[in-house]
Amino acid sequence: MDGSKINDKQVTEEVLLEQGYRKYSGEDLDIYYSKEICAHIGNCVLGNPEVFEVGRRPWIIADNGGLEEDIRVINTCPSGALKYIRKDGK
């Protein structure tokens, strides 16, 4: 799943926030999460526990991983609960 899109359209912060996603800001990447959509499969915490750690607040720290690695893990989310927006415009 492409974590930068919803229904094949590029996501925007406005759309994600309107849909109930919560924003976790990083230097190069903002990660968005929707608890209503999450199926709790665990790909995120298994994929990179430095970025995604459920016992920590905030539980997502985007800067604890590299840009491409964060995107790789987000794209493994089968429910679409995780989305991202790159800050470099790509």
Secondary structure, DSSP 8 states (H G I E B T S, - for coil): --TTEETTEE--HHHHHHTT-EEE--SSEEEEE-TTT-----HHHHH-TTTB-TTSSSSB-GGGS-HHHHHHHHTT-SSS-EEEEETT--
